[in-house]
Every structure is written in C-alpha cells, then in structure tokens.
C-alpha cells in the first residue's frame, strides 16, 4: 500500500483498508512528508474522528500530512473540519503547500498565546497588597472542539499594549517585593476562574478521554488479524474387484458384481505386390567316359568279384564329384581296365575336365583302383534366375498383416465413445486361416507376384455410464472401512479427481467374460473454510485455539499467527470482521 521517493511517502488508501493500516504506515514511514491518497470510496472519510486520529498520529511523529481526496466532497469537508490540508487533484502538492502545512502543524503543537489585559480593580474589590498598575497577564489556552472563552461583557475592552519595548527584567527587580508569591497567584487565579472556564476545562478533559476511549475501541475492533495454516492429510485408498460381464443388462450393478458389456468384431481384407528375391540355377551336367583299372588281385582265383553299382561316387583330382552311369564288375578272370560313362553331380561349367584327369574311387585307395579320363569331360553349363521364395511370402504377410490389424483395431477403438468404453487388453487380431494366397507358388520363377490375406479384430466394451461414480463410492467406502484417518469421528471424505483405474479381461469365452478392476485414489476429510471460521470467530484466544484443535487431521500442527504482535496478550481474540481471519488449507499426500 506504500510507495516512496526521496522526500515523500505516498500512502494509497483502498476500500478495504482500515484505520490501523494507515496508522501503521505512518509509523513505519521514514520520510517527513506524507500524502494520503483516497482514490476510491473509503469508510474512513465518513467520520472526522478517523481523520483526527490520523492527524494526531502524524503530529506525534513530527511528520507533515496532506490528504489527496479525489471526487469526494464529504471527505474533503471532514478533513477540513479536523484541520487536515487537502488537495483534490492527482498532482503532487507544491512546496508552498508543504510550507503552509509546516506553519499549521506548528500552530497545532504550540498555539499562539492570547494576550489579555487585566483591568485594575477598585480598592473596594481588591486588597491593597494586590494593587498593580494595569498589570499584563499572558495566558495560553488549548481548546478542543470548543470556542475560545470570551471576555466578560462587564469587563472593559481595551487595545493590547505594545510589550516589545517593556523592560520586564527591570520591572521584575523593582516590583519583586510587591508582587504576590507564586502560590498566592495560583490560588488567586483559581478563585478568579469563571464557571464557564471551568465548564470548558471539564468538557475538554472529558472529550479527550472519550476520544482516547474511542480510539482504543476502534483499535481493539479493527487491529486483530489472524492467519491460520491448517494441514489436511490425503491418503490412498485402493480396490481390486472381479466383475462378470453381461451383454443382457443395461446398468452397472456393483452390488451383484455385474457390468454391461458388448463385443464387436471388424474384418479387413488387404493385398499387396510381393517382389521375388529368391534365386535358382538351371543348366547341364558335364558328361564323358573314363577308364577304371582294378589292381587288387590278392586272393585270386578264389577272391569274390568287386562290384561298383550305378551311381557309385568318383572324385576328380580337382575335387569335383561324378557318378558312374551303370554297374561295373571286376573279378579274377577279368583283370584289366574297363571303360564306363560318368555324369557330374551338379550343373556348371566347373565340371568340364580336360583329358588325362585322374579319379579316385569311393571306398578304394589309389593303389587298388583308379580312374583316368582319356578324353575331355564336357557339356557342363549353369544359368541363374529369380524365384518366389518362402521368405518373400512370409515377410510380405507380416507387413500386410500389421497394416490390416492396425486398421481393424483403430476402427474398433473409434467405436469407443458415448456410453461405451473399450477394454484395451481385450483386443485380439489375427489372420484368417487359409486366407493367404499368391498368384504363383513358392519356388516358381518370377519377378513379382500378388499377395492377398484377410484379418479379423475383436474387442470387448463395457458401459461406462455411472461406472466412475461407482468406483468413487467403492474407494470412499474402502477408506471408511479401513479407518485411514484413525479417528472416532464420522468423517465425510472427499475423493481426488485423478482416480487411476485399470480394467482388464481375465476370462473371455463364448460362455463367460470376467472383468478385473484395479483402482486407486486419494481421499481427505471434507471440511469447509466457512465452517472453521464460523466456529472460532468472536471467541477468546484460548477458547478458539481449543476449537481449532478439534479440526486437526494431520500430524503437522495447525499454524496460528496473531497480528499485530504488540497487541496485549490478555486481550487477544478471534475477530468477527469479514476478512480478518485468513484460513489456508494445505494438503499433504501420504
């Protein structure tokens, strides 16, 4: 509420500000000059008493005070009544105005003496000892909200003499013995005090006491301000339930453990082009004739014949495999070389051999049997080409299946809305059996081919109307049954909005569907600020603290701060005025 520059403190008064706020700001100001700015309507301008208190506070602190009252004639009038200098513009006061305020403050703090000539009394009315030639008496009179006393009509009115040239020291010396003593003068003046003067003095004293009492009462009623921080714990409640899904009911029935469900299915048929990446070779096998000689004659003539069946394996000196085309027999009566036709084990030019190539015979060492190509082995050739492989088909199926299933599941999820919500883990998708087809068979020569397949996606939905409300009831009920706050009170609990829930299908057959619900949330006691404030406002300090202890719902103690700190301890209380008790709830989550 306060802004400062080098010389002036400007205090802006708002509608809700009170007298104590202004007094506090004046006391805390470090500048001599203070401007009170009333830019809004304020109850402080309604009564001159409030403004009088403000002015006296400024005078006591030896500060200059000017009120800036905008568009409020009543406030200006009341300020003038108590002698506060005012301006009605938004500009700052001029230096001349501040100088005038210095003079006004000096007059308030030390009023100019009123010089009154005392007329000499006749001998009949005065004793000789009291006779003085037109003695002059100076009296200082302070009047509060009253007119200054006037001279009695019967007394003679004369102009005041010029006292500036009077030698009072000489007079004092000359008439020392003739002047009455101080005690006598006081007694004499008391005797001479008129009834009206006495009445004025009494009225002034009573007025001062009334004003002091009024200021004290206003301070007592407006100064107290209480700030309270009340901690409320928020504790977790959790439930885990199994429900039966029922396609024949329309409302959630947690009491019987039944939830309305429905099942949806989506079928997608997709096709794509498959590029053939498999490879195969075609060509001719090399052929020729070789001469095989048997050197194993040990045991003849009784030795049994050696028979080489058709297809018996031969290996060239270069490591190429060949096979004989027909059966060969070697016995003791037919010792010597035999010619036989051979064919390469595989296609390719690498099986073409030149004449003179040697061959080993499977199961026989070179010292027992050997082969020799007398002519070149020729005719071998090989050519590579593309075929549709099983890998090509499998990869294409996986890619196409993924696209089709994503489309199907997205379509199912789009059906979730309104009264129904899909159960995420209930979605199941797969390729329809025997739906995978290609234009050509695997292994066939091709550059590319077309793949076709079909998928189905299925999901279960539950009716969500009233479902979250039932979950909230179950969580609150669980918290009450477990007595989370360990109190004998029947607390009304409130549940946080951020409830976490997980719904899964634990059984899904044509005969039965079981749904599992796991949910958790945080609950805390329900308590209204107005309830607490209404319970303590107007109460004595100790009584109010005792009441506040009955609202404790946390291990942390309630923090209570009373302001102002200088307020008498025995007079502390909880104020009744609107806004003078500030209550803050702080939630702790365990």
C-alpha positions as CSV (number, residue, x, y, z in Angstrom):
1,X,0.0,0.0,0.0
2,X,3.0,2.2,0.3
3,X,5.4,3.8,-2.3
4,X,8.3,6.1,-1.6
5,X,10.7,8.6,-3.3
6,X,13.5,10.6,-1.7
7,X,11.3,13.0,0.3
8,X,7.7,11.9,0.2
9,X,5.8,8.8,1.4
10,X,2.6,8.3,-0.6
11,X,0.0,6.0,1.1
12,X,-2.7,4.9,-1.2
13,X,-5.9,4.1,0.7
14,X,-8.1,1.3,-0.8
15,X,-11.7,0.5,0.0
16,X,-10.8,-2.4,2.3
17,X,-8.0,-0.5,4.2
18,X,-8.7,0.3,7.9
19,X,-7.6,3.0,10.3
20,X,-4.9,0.7,11.8
21,X,-3.4,0.2,8.4
22,X,-3.0,3.9,7.9
23,X,-1.6,4.5,11.4
24,X,0.9,1.6,10.9
25,X,2.1,3.0,7.6
26,X,2.6,6.5,9.1
27,X,4.6,5.0,12.0
28,X,6.8,3.0,9.6
29,X,7.4,5.8,7.2
30,X,11.0,7.1,7.1
31,X,10.1,10.4,5.3
32,X,8.9,13.6,6.9
33,X,6.3,14.4,4.2
34,X,3.3,12.1,3.8
35,X,0.5,12.1,1.3
36,X,-2.7,10.2,2.0
37,X,-4.3,9.4,-1.4
38,X,-8.0,8.4,-1.3
39,X,-8.6,7.3,-4.9
40,X,-11.5,5.0,-4.0
41,X,-14.5,5.2,-1.7
42,X,-13.4,4.7,1.9
43,X,-15.4,4.5,5.1
44,X,-12.6,6.4,6.8
45,X,-13.8,9.6,5.1
46,X,-17.3,9.3,6.6
47,X,-16.3,10.4,10.1
48,X,-13.9,13.2,11.2
49,X,-12.9,11.1,14.2
50,X,-10.9,8.7,12.0
51,X,-9.2,11.7,10.3
52,X,-8.5,13.3,13.6
53,X,-6.7,10.1,14.8
54,X,-4.6,10.1,11.6
55,X,-3.6,13.8,12.0
56,X,-2.6,13.3,15.7
57,X,-0.5,10.3,14.8
58,X,1.3,12.4,12.2
59,X,1.9,15.2,14.6
60,X,3.2,12.9,17.3
61,X,5.7,11.5,14.8
62,X,6.6,15.0,13.7
63,X,5.5,14.4,10.1
64,X,3.8,16.7,7.7
65,X,0.5,15.3,6.4
66,X,-1.6,16.3,3.3
67,X,-4.7,14.4,2.2
68,X,-5.3,13.8,-1.6
69,X,-9.0,13.3,-1.8
70,X,-10.4,12.9,-5.3
71,X,-14.1,13.3,-6.1
72,X,-15.3,13.1,-2.5
73,X,-16.7,16.4,-1.2
74,X,-17.8,14.8,2.1
75,X,-14.3,13.6,2.7
76,X,-12.8,17.0,1.9
77,X,-15.2,18.6,4.3
78,X,-14.4,16.2,7.2
79,X,-10.7,16.7,6.6
80,X,-11.1,20.5,6.8
81,X,-13.1,20.0,10.0
82,X,-10.1,18.5,11.8
83,X,-7.6,20.8,10.1
84,X,-6.0,18.5,7.6
85,X,-4.7,20.2,4.5
86,X,-6.2,18.7,1.3
87,X,-5.8,18.7,-2.5
88,X,-8.4,17.4,-5.0
89,X,-6.1,16.9,-8.0
90,X,-3.9,14.0,-9.0
91,X,-0.7,16.1,-9.0
92,X,1.7,16.3,-6.0
93,X,1.4,19.2,-3.5
94,X,3.6,22.2,-4.3
95,X,6.4,23.3,-2.0
96,X,4.3,26.3,-0.9
97,X,1.6,24.0,0.3
98,X,4.1,22.0,2.3
99,X,5.5,25.2,3.8
100,X,1.9,26.2,4.9
101,X,1.5,22.8,6.4
102,X,4.7,23.4,8.5
103,X,3.1,26.5,9.9
104,X,-0.2,24.8,10.6
105,X,1.5,22.0,12.4
106,X,3.5,24.5,14.5
107,X,0.2,26.2,15.4
108,X,-1.4,22.9,16.4
109,X,1.6,21.8,18.5
110,X,2.3,25.2,20.1
111,X,-0.8,27.6,19.9
112,X,-0.1,31.3,19.9
113,X,-0.7,32.8,23.4
114,X,-3.7,35.0,23.8
115,X,-2.7,38.4,25.4
116,X,-5.4,39.8,27.7
117,X,-5.2,43.0,29.7
118,X,-6.4,42.7,33.2
119,X,-8.2,45.9,34.4
120,X,-7.2,47.2,37.7
121,X,-9.8,46.6,40.4
122,X,-11.1,49.3,42.7
123,X,-9.9,49.3,46.3
124,X,-13.3,48.0,47.4
125,X,-12.9,44.9,45.3
126,X,-9.1,44.4,45.9
127,X,-6.8,44.4,48.9
128,X,-4.0,47.0,48.9
129,X,-1.4,44.2,48.7
130,X,-3.0,43.1,45.4
131,X,-3.0,46.5,43.7
132,X,-0.9,46.6,40.5
133,X,-1.0,49.4,37.8
134,X,-2.6,47.7,34.8
135,X,-0.5,44.6,35.1
136,X,-0.5,42.5,31.9
137,X,-1.0,38.7,32.2
138,X,-0.3,36.2,29.3
139,X,-2.4,33.1,29.3
140,X,-2.1,30.1,26.8
141,X,-5.4,28.3,26.2
142,X,-5.8,25.0,24.3
143,X,-9.4,24.3,23.2
144,X,-10.6,21.0,21.7
145,X,-13.7,21.3,19.5
146,X,-14.9,24.3,21.5
147,X,-14.9,28.1,21.1
148,X,-12.3,30.1,23.0
149,X,-13.6,31.8,26.1
150,X,-14.5,35.5,25.7
151,X,-14.1,38.4,28.0
152,X,-17.0,39.1,30.3
153,X,-19.3,41.8,28.9
154,X,-19.0,43.8,32.0
155,X,-15.2,43.9,31.7
156,X,-13.7,46.9,30.0
157,X,-12.3,46.2,26.5
158,X,-9.0,47.9,25.6
159,X,-6.4,47.6,22.9
160,X,-3.4,45.4,23.8
161,X,-0.4,47.4,24.8
162,X,2.9,47.1,22.9
163,X,5.0,44.9,25.1
164,X,8.0,44.7,22.9
165,X,9.7,47.8,24.5
166,X,8.8,46.8,28.0
167,X,11.8,46.1,30.3
168,X,10.5,43.1,32.2
169,X,13.8,42.4,34.0
170,X,13.7,45.9,35.5
171,X,10.1,45.6,36.4
172,X,10.8,42.2,38.0
173,X,13.6,43.8,40.1
174,X,11.7,46.8,41.1
175,X,8.4,45.1,42.0
176,X,9.8,41.8,43.3
177,X,8.7,42.6,46.8
178,X,5.3,44.0,45.8
179,X,4.2,41.0,43.6
180,X,2.4,38.2,45.3
181,X,4.1,34.8,45.6
182,X,3.6,32.0,43.0
183,X,1.4,30.1,45.4
184,X,-0.8,33.2,46.0
185,X,-1.1,33.9,42.3
186,X,-2.2,30.4,41.6
187,X,-4.8,30.5,44.4
188,X,-5.9,33.9,43.2
189,X,-6.3,32.7,39.6
190,X,-8.2,29.7,40.7
191,X,-10.5,31.9,42.6
192,X,-10.9,34.1,39.6
193,X,-11.6,31.1,37.2
194,X,-15.1,31.7,35.9
195,X,-17.8,28.9,35.9
196,X,-17.7,29.0,32.1
197,X,-13.9,28.4,32.0
198,X,-14.3,25.5,34.5
199,X,-17.0,24.0,32.3
200,X,-14.8,24.4,29.2
201,X,-11.9,22.7,31.0
202,X,-14.1,19.8,32.2
203,X,-15.6,19.4,28.8
204,X,-12.2,19.4,27.2
205,X,-10.9,16.7,29.6
206,X,-14.0,14.6,29.1
207,X,-13.7,15.0,25.4
208,X,-10.1,13.9,25.4
209,X,-11.0,10.9,27.5
210,X,-13.9,10.0,25.2
211,X,-11.6,10.4,22.1
212,X,-9.0,8.2,23.7
213,X,-11.6,5.6,24.6
214,X,-13.0,5.7,21.0
215,X,-9.5,5.3,19.5
216,X,-8.8,2.4,21.8
217,X,-12.2,0.8,20.9
218,X,-11.5,1.2,17.2
219,X,-8.0,-0.3,17.6
220,X,-9.4,-3.2,19.6
221,X,-12.1,-3.9,17.0
222,X,-10.0,-3.3,13.8
223,X,-6.4,-4.2,14.6
224,X,-6.6,-8.0,15.2
225,X,-5.8,-10.2,12.2
226,X,-5.3,-13.9,12.4
227,X,-3.6,-16.1,9.8
228,X,-4.1,-19.9,10.1
229,X,-2.5,-22.7,8.1
230,X,-4.3,-26.0,8.6
231,X,-2.8,-29.2,7.3
232,X,-5.0,-32.0,6.0
233,X,-3.6,-35.3,5.0
234,X,-4.6,-37.0,1.8
235,X,-4.3,-40.8,2.0
236,X,-4.5,-43.5,-0.7
237,X,-7.5,-45.8,-1.0
238,X,-7.4,-48.8,-3.4
239,X,-9.7,-51.6,-4.5
240,X,-9.4,-54.7,-6.7
241,X,-12.6,-56.4,-7.8
242,X,-13.7,-59.1,-10.4
243,X,-16.9,-58.5,-12.2
244,X,-18.9,-60.6,-14.6
245,X,-19.6,-59.1,-18.0
246,X,-23.2,-59.3,-19.0
247,X,-24.5,-58.5,-22.5
248,X,-28.1,-58.6,-21.4
249,X,-28.1,-55.8,-18.8
250,X,-28.1,-52.0,-19.3
251,X,-26.9,-50.7,-15.9
252,X,-23.8,-51.2,-13.8
253,X,-24.7,-53.3,-10.8
254,X,-21.7,-53.4,-8.5
255,X,-23.8,-54.9,-5.7
256,X,-24.3,-58.1,-7.7
257,X,-20.9,-57.8,-9.4
258,X,-22.2,-57.4,-12.9
259,X,-21.2,-54.9,-15.6
260,X,-22.9,-54.4,-19.0
261,X,-20.7,-55.4,-21.9
262,X,-20.8,-55.8,-25.7
263,X,-18.5,-57.4,-28.2
264,X,-17.5,-56.0,-31.5
265,X,-15.6,-57.6,-34.5
266,X,-14.0,-56.0,-37.5
267,X,-12.8,-57.8,-40.6
268,X,-10.2,-56.4,-43.0
269,X,-9.1,-57.8,-46.4
270,X,-5.8,-56.5,-47.9
271,X,-3.5,-57.3,-50.8
272,X,0.0,-56.2,-51.8
273,X,2.6,-56.8,-54.5
274,X,5.5,-59.1,-53.5
275,X,8.9,-58.8,-55.1
276,X,10.6,-62.2,-55.7
277,X,14.1,-62.2,-54.2
278,X,14.8,-66.0,-54.3
279,X,17.4,-67.3,-56.7
280,X,17.8,-70.6,-58.6
281,X,20.1,-72.1,-61.3
282,X,19.4,-74.1,-64.4
283,X,21.9,-75.8,-66.9
284,X,23.5,-79.0,-68.0
285,X,25.7,-81.6,-66.2
286,X,29.1,-82.4,-67.7
287,X,29.5,-86.0,-69.1
288,X,32.2,-88.2,-70.5
289,X,34.0,-91.6,-70.4
290,X,36.8,-92.7,-68.1
291,X,38.8,-95.9,-67.8
292,X,38.8,-97.7,-64.4
293,X,41.6,-100.1,-63.6
294,X,41.5,-102.7,-60.7
295,X,44.8,-103.6,-59.2
296,X,43.5,-105.6,-56.3
297,X,44.3,-109.2,-57.3
298,X,45.2,-110.6,-53.9
299,X,43.3,-113.9,-53.2
300,X,42.7,-114.8,-56.8
301,X,41.4,-117.0,-58.2
302,X,39.1,-117.6,-55.2
303,X,38.6,-113.9,-54.4
304,X,35.0,-112.7,-54.9
305,X,34.3,-110.1,-57.6
306,X,34.3,-106.4,-56.9
307,X,31.0,-104.7,-58.0
308,X,30.6,-100.9,-58.5
309,X,26.9,-100.1,-58.6
310,X,25.5,-97.4,-60.9
311,X,25.8,-94.0,-59.1
312,X,29.0,-95.0,-57.3
313,X,30.9,-91.9,-56.5
314,X,34.1,-90.8,-58.2
315,X,36.2,-87.7,-57.3
316,X,38.3,-85.9,-59.7
317,X,41.8,-84.6,-58.8
318,X,40.2,-81.1,-58.8
319,X,37.7,-82.2,-56.1
320,X,34.6,-82.5,-58.4
321,X,32.2,-85.2,-57.8
322,X,31.0,-87.5,-60.5
323,X,28.9,-90.7,-60.6
324,X,29.1,-93.8,-62.9
325,X,26.2,-94.3,-65.1
326,X,26.0,-98.1,-64.9
327,X,27.2,-101.1,-62.8
328,X,30.7,-102.4,-63.2
329,X,32.1,-105.8,-62.1
330,X,35.8,-106.7,-61.5
331,X,36.8,-110.4,-60.8
332,X,40.0,-112.5,-61.1
333,X,39.0,-113.6,-64.7
334,X,38.7,-110.0,-66.0
335,X,41.7,-108.2,-64.7
336,X,42.3,-105.1,-66.7
337,X,40.8,-101.6,-67.4
338,X,37.1,-101.1,-68.1
339,X,35.5,-98.1,-69.7
340,X,32.4,-96.5,-68.1
341,X,30.4,-93.4,-68.7
342,X,30.2,-90.8,-65.9
343,X,28.0,-87.8,-65.1
344,X,28.7,-84.7,-63.0
345,X,27.0,-84.5,-59.7
346,X,25.7,-80.9,-60.4
347,X,25.4,-78.5,-63.3
348,X,28.0,-76.0,-64.2
349,X,31.0,-75.3,-66.4
350,X,33.3,-76.0,-63.5
351,X,32.7,-79.8,-64.1
352,X,34.1,-79.7,-67.5
353,X,37.5,-81.5,-67.4
354,X,40.4,-81.9,-69.8
355,X,41.7,-85.3,-71.0
356,X,44.1,-87.0,-68.6
357,X,42.2,-86.1,-65.5
358,X,42.5,-88.7,-62.7
359,X,39.7,-90.0,-60.5
360,X,39.7,-91.8,-57.1
361,X,37.1,-94.5,-56.5
362,X,35.0,-94.2,-53.3
363,X,36.0,-96.9,-50.8
364,X,39.2,-97.8,-52.7
365,X,42.7,-96.5,-52.4
366,X,44.6,-95.3,-55.4
367,X,46.8,-98.4,-55.2
368,X,43.8,-100.7,-55.5
369,X,41.7,-99.0,-58.1
370,X,42.0,-95.8,-60.2
371,X,40.2,-93.9,-63.0
372,X,41.6,-92.0,-65.9
373,X,39.8,-89.7,-68.4
374,X,41.2,-90.5,-71.9
375,X,39.0,-87.8,-73.4
376,X,37.7,-84.4,-72.1
377,X,34.6,-84.3,-69.9
378,X,32.3,-81.7,-71.4
379,X,28.8,-80.3,-71.6
380,X,28.5,-78.7,-68.2
381,X,26.7,-75.3,-68.0
382,X,24.8,-73.1,-65.5
383,X,22.3,-70.1,-65.6
384,X,20.9,-68.1,-62.6
385,X,17.2,-66.8,-62.4
386,X,14.7,-65.3,-59.8
387,X,12.1,-67.3,-58.0
388,X,9.4,-66.6,-55.3
389,X,10.8,-67.9,-52.1
390,X,9.0,-68.7,-48.8
391,X,10.9,-65.9,-47.1
392,X,9.4,-63.5,-49.6
393,X,5.9,-64.6,-48.8
394,X,6.5,-64.6,-45.0
395,X,7.9,-61.1,-45.0
396,X,5.1,-59.8,-47.1
397,X,2.4,-61.5,-44.9
398,X,3.8,-59.9,-41.7
399,X,3.9,-56.4,-43.2
400,X,0.4,-56.7,-44.7
401,X,-1.0,-58.3,-41.6
402,X,0.3,-55.4,-39.4
403,X,-1.4,-52.8,-41.7
404,X,-4.7,-54.7,-41.7
405,X,-4.7,-55.3,-38.0
406,X,-3.9,-51.7,-37.2
407,X,-6.8,-50.6,-39.4
408,X,-9.2,-53.0,-37.7
409,X,-8.2,-52.1,-34.2
410,X,-8.4,-48.4,-34.9
411,X,-11.9,-49.0,-36.2
412,X,-12.8,-50.8,-33.0
413,X,-11.3,-48.0,-30.8
414,X,-13.3,-45.5,-32.8
415,X,-16.4,-47.2,-31.6
416,X,-15.5,-46.4,-28.0
417,X,-17.5,-43.3,-27.1
418,X,-20.7,-42.2,-25.6
419,X,-21.9,-44.8,-23.2
420,X,-19.3,-47.5,-24.1
421,X,-15.6,-47.8,-23.5
422,X,-13.3,-50.4,-25.0
423,X,-11.2,-52.6,-22.7
424,X,-7.7,-52.2,-24.1
425,X,-6.3,-55.7,-23.4
426,X,-9.4,-57.4,-24.8
427,X,-8.5,-56.5,-28.4
428,X,-7.4,-59.6,-30.3
429,X,-6.4,-59.7,-34.0
430,X,-5.2,-62.5,-36.3
431,X,-5.1,-63.6,-40.0
432,X,-8.0,-65.7,-41.1
433,X,-6.9,-69.3,-41.7
434,X,-6.3,-70.2,-45.4
435,X,-6.8,-66.6,-46.5
436,X,-3.1,-66.1,-47.5
437,X,-2.9,-66.6,-51.3
438,X,-0.3,-65.7,-54.0
439,X,-0.7,-65.8,-57.8
440,X,2.2,-68.3,-58.2
441,X,3.5,-71.0,-55.9
442,X,6.7,-70.7,-53.8
443,X,9.8,-71.7,-55.9
444,X,8.4,-70.7,-59.2
445,X,10.3,-68.4,-61.4
446,X,9.0,-64.8,-61.1
447,X,10.0,-61.2,-60.7
448,X,7.0,-60.3,-58.5
449,X,3.5,-61.6,-57.6
450,X,0.3,-60.5,-55.7
451,X,-0.4,-61.5,-52.1
452,X,-3.9,-61.5,-50.6
453,X,-4.9,-62.0,-47.0
454,X,-7.8,-61.4,-44.5
455,X,-7.7,-60.4,-40.8
456,X,-10.2,-60.1,-38.0
457,X,-10.1,-57.9,-34.9
458,X,-12.3,-58.5,-31.8
459,X,-12.8,-56.4,-28.7
460,X,-15.0,-56.2,-25.6
461,X,-16.6,-52.9,-24.4
462,X,-18.1,-52.1,-21.0
463,X,-20.8,-49.5,-20.2
464,X,-19.2,-46.5,-18.5
465,X,-22.3,-44.7,-17.5
466,X,-22.2,-44.5,-13.8
467,X,-19.0,-46.6,-13.7
468,X,-16.7,-43.9,-12.4
469,X,-19.3,-42.8,-9.8
470,X,-19.4,-46.4,-8.5
471,X,-15.6,-46.6,-8.4
472,X,-15.6,-43.4,-6.3
473,X,-18.1,-44.9,-3.9
474,X,-16.1,-48.1,-3.6
475,X,-12.9,-46.1,-2.9
476,X,-14.6,-43.9,-0.3
477,X,-16.2,-46.9,1.3
478,X,-12.8,-48.7,1.4
479,X,-11.2,-45.7,3.1
480,X,-14.0,-45.6,5.7
481,X,-13.8,-49.3,6.4
482,X,-10.1,-49.2,6.8
483,X,-10.4,-46.1,9.0
484,X,-7.5,-44.5,7.2
485,X,-7.6,-41.4,9.5
486,X,-7.7,-43.4,12.7
487,X,-10.4,-41.3,14.3
488,X,-13.6,-42.0,16.1
489,X,-15.4,-39.2,14.2
490,X,-17.7,-39.9,11.4
491,X,-15.8,-38.1,8.8
492,X,-17.2,-37.1,5.5
493,X,-14.5,-37.9,2.9
494,X,-13.8,-36.4,-0.5
495,X,-12.0,-38.2,-3.3
496,X,-9.5,-36.6,-5.6
497,X,-10.4,-36.2,-9.2
498,X,-7.4,-38.0,-10.5
499,X,-8.5,-41.6,-10.0
500,X,-6.3,-44.2,-11.5
501,X,-8.1,-47.2,-12.8
502,X,-7.1,-50.3,-14.9
503,X,-9.7,-52.6,-16.4
504,X,-8.7,-55.9,-17.9
505,X,-10.4,-59.0,-19.2
506,X,-9.2,-62.1,-17.3
507,X,-11.6,-64.5,-19.0
508,X,-13.2,-64.3,-22.4
509,X,-15.0,-67.3,-23.7
510,X,-18.4,-67.7,-25.5
511,X,-19.9,-68.8,-22.2
512,X,-18.3,-66.3,-19.8
513,X,-16.5,-62.9,-19.6
514,X,-14.7,-61.8,-16.4
515,X,-13.5,-58.3,-16.0
516,X,-10.9,-57.2,-13.4
517,X,-11.0,-53.7,-11.9
518,X,-8.0,-52.2,-10.1
519,X,-8.4,-48.6,-8.9
520,X,-6.8,-46.2,-6.5
521,X,-7.3,-42.6,-5.5
522,X,-6.6,-40.2,-2.6
523,X,-9.2,-39.3,0.0
524,X,-9.2,-36.5,2.6
525,X,-11.7,-35.2,5.1
526,X,-14.2,-32.8,3.7
527,X,-14.2,-29.5,5.6
528,X,-15.3,-26.1,4.6
529,X,-13.4,-22.9,5.4
530,X,-16.6,-21.2,6.5
531,X,-17.3,-23.9,9.0
532,X,-14.0,-23.4,10.7
533,X,-14.1,-19.6,10.7
534,X,-17.7,-19.5,12.0
535,X,-16.7,-21.8,14.8
536,X,-13.9,-19.6,16.1
537,X,-14.8,-16.0,15.2
538,X,-15.5,-13.9,18.2
539,X,-14.1,-16.4,20.6
540,X,-11.4,-15.7,23.1
541,X,-7.9,-16.7,22.1
542,X,-7.6,-19.8,24.3
543,X,-11.1,-21.0,23.5
544,X,-10.6,-20.5,19.8
545,X,-7.3,-22.5,19.8
546,X,-9.1,-25.3,21.7
547,X,-11.8,-25.4,18.9
548,X,-9.1,-25.4,16.2
549,X,-7.5,-28.5,17.8
550,X,-10.7,-30.3,17.1
551,X,-10.2,-29.8,13.4
552,X,-6.7,-31.5,13.3
553,X,-6.4,-34.1,10.5
554,X,-2.7,-34.3,10.1
555,X,0.4,-35.0,12.1
556,X,1.5,-31.4,11.4
557,X,0.2,-28.9,13.9
558,X,-2.0,-26.1,12.8
559,X,0.0,-22.8,12.5
560,X,-1.7,-19.8,14.0
561,X,-0.3,-16.2,13.8
562,X,-1.9,-13.2,15.5
563,X,-1.2,-9.7,14.4
564,X,-0.2,-7.1,15.5
565,X,2.4,-8.7,17.8
566,X,2.2,-5.7,20.2
567,X,-1.5,-6.4,20.9
568,X,-2.0,-7.1,24.6
569,X,-1.8,-10.9,25.2
570,X,-4.7,-10.9,27.6
571,X,-7.0,-9.1,25.1
572,X,-6.3,-11.4,22.1
573,X,-9.4,-12.8,20.4
574,X,-10.5,-14.2,17.0
575,X,-12.0,-11.2,15.1
576,X,-15.5,-11.2,13.7
577,X,-15.0,-8.8,10.9
578,X,-15.0,-10.2,7.3
579,X,-11.6,-10.9,6.1
580,X,-9.8,-10.6,9.4
581,X,-9.3,-14.4,9.7
582,X,-7.3,-15.8,6.8
583,X,-7.6,-19.6,6.7
584,X,-5.4,-21.7,4.3
585,X,-5.8,-25.5,3.8
586,X,-2.6,-27.3,2.9
587,X,-3.0,-30.9,1.7
588,X,-0.3,-33.5,2.4
589,X,-0.2,-36.7,0.4
590,X,0.9,-39.8,2.2
